[in-house]
Amino acid sequence: VQLQASGGGLAQPGGSLRLSCAASGRIYSIESMGWYRQAPGKQRELVAHITSGGTTNYEDSVKGRFTISRDNAKNTVYLQMNSLKPDDTAVYYCSVGNRRLASLDYYWGRGTLVTVSS
């Protein structure tokens, strides 16, 4: 499974960006889809997660500002980021869980840089 992320870039504080991540390859059944981020000098952290049934959860600092969604027909997950803050600056990674029978394998995208600065 390959993941192709896009949509990162430079935004001003208070601005918006939309990240996309499309999965391709040997896909059986994508269960979970999520976005993680890693800021310089910090550990990677979960930003948002969505199950195959559409249940979402968010890291506390992004609640009310970020929205995760998925298009199952396109095997794509999105992250709409509004009211961006400088603390949101990080490399954002998408991840998916691909299930085949009893096996659940996770895959990671290469990351897309989001910079929030005036």
Steps between C-alpha positions, in 0.01 A plus 500: 500500500630843406381825653531830317447809713452850370379841604770617736664837473521840660204660671460810711371477856124475483515356151394164361651206319355172381709185496416198288640150509412241237570130546577275206637157433396170657206627703266253664298688759621826645381524856662789681638814339685765688722802497805540720748782529854549617636840587876565521642350818173334595355154476247405238146543629155404386305796363179337385364155429195364322366146495336322209166582660579868516575534870757773557729609777735794526798615698378757750684798353333462159144432611263749344761608245586187302261259331593156374291330233534213256377397158485121503441478126826684440690350795584855599514676833487876544593741774341843487703732720349834594609774740856385465752592766880512492498197734339300219825523305621144443542225248163329464482129427202294397456141606252229407420158634442243226321184606516169323322229695659483844796717404501876552800681354577867538660719236644851512527779249820696452378811672408848389634815663260753646647834604290758677672835510436865428 
